Amino acid sequence: MLSSTSLAFTAAGAANAQSVSATQANYTGTFTASTTTCGGIATISPATGTTFSVTPVAAGSCTFAIAGGGGQSMTLTIGVTTTTFGGS
């Protein structure tokens, strides 16, 4: 189970990073995060662990798969929106 199944960001950058924790009944090992859709949108670290930090990079949406024991996997949905205020 993830502490949150989705994260929403309104700005990019390390200052806006959010954390998510993974748990699984009867499993005390680490979890592995992977994605095929988040390149250029968000990063996650560490690659393995129980608590992950997600950093927004640019506007878009994507998903990370968080895999635990026994082939169990959970999906973390990411949404990043950024706003640019008018210039000259």
C-alpha positions in Angstrom: 0.0 0.0 0.0 1.2 3.5 -0.8 0.8 6.4 1.6 -0.6 8.2 -1.4 -1.6 6.8 -4.8 -1.2 10.1 -6.6 0.8 13.3 -6.2 0.0 16.7 -7.7 2.6 19.4 -8.2 2.0 23.0 -9.2 5.6 23.9 -9.8 8.8 22.1 -10.9 12.1 21.8 -9.0 13.6 20.2 -5.9 11.9 22.6 -3.5 8.6 21.1 -4.5 9.5 17.4 -3.9 7.0 15.2 -2.1 7.5 11.9 -0.3 5.5 8.7 -0.5 5.9 5.5 1.6 5.3 1.9 0.6 4.1 -0.9 2.8 2.9 -4.5 2.1 1.3 -6.9 4.5 3.7 -9.7 5.6 6.6 -8.1 3.7 9.5 -6.4 5.4 11.8 -5.9 2.4 12.5 -3.0 0.2 10.4 -1.8 -2.8 11.6 -0.9 -6.3 10.4 2.1 -8.2 10.3 2.1 -12.0 8.7 4.0 -14.9 8.5 4.1 -18.6 6.5 7.3 -18.8 8.0 9.8 -16.3 11.2 10.8 -18.2 11.4 14.6 -18.3 8.3 15.0 -16.0 9.3 13.7 -12.6 12.1 11.8 -10.9 11.9 9.4 -8.0 14.7 8.5 -5.5 16.0 6.2 -4.3 15.4 3.4 -6.8 14.8 1.0 -4.0 13.6 1.6 -0.4 10.4 2.1 1.6 10.2 5.9 1.3 10.6 7.6 -2.0 11.0 11.3 -2.9 9.3 12.4 -6.1 10.7 15.6 -7.7 8.7 17.4 -10.4 10.7 18.3 -13.5 8.2 19.7 -16.0 4.5 19.9 -16.8 2.9 16.6 -17.6 1.5 13.4 -16.2 2.9 10.0 -15.7 3.1 6.9 -13.5 5.6 5.1 -11.4 5.3 1.4 -10.6 6.3 0.5 -7.0 7.1 -3.3 -6.8 7.2 -5.2 -3.5 7.4 -8.8 -2.5 5.7 -11.7 -4.3 5.4 -9.8 -7.6 3.0 -7.3 -6.0 3.0 -3.9 -7.6 1.3 -0.5 -6.9 0.9 2.5 -9.2 1.8 6.0 -8.2 0.2 8.6 -10.5 2.0 12.0 -10.9 0.6 15.2 -12.2 2.7 18.3 -12.7 1.3 21.7 -13.8 3.3 24.8 -14.0 2.1 28.4 -14.5 4.0 31.1 -16.3 2.9 34.6 -15.7 2.8 37.0 -18.6 6.0 38.8 -19.6 6.6 42.0 -21.5 
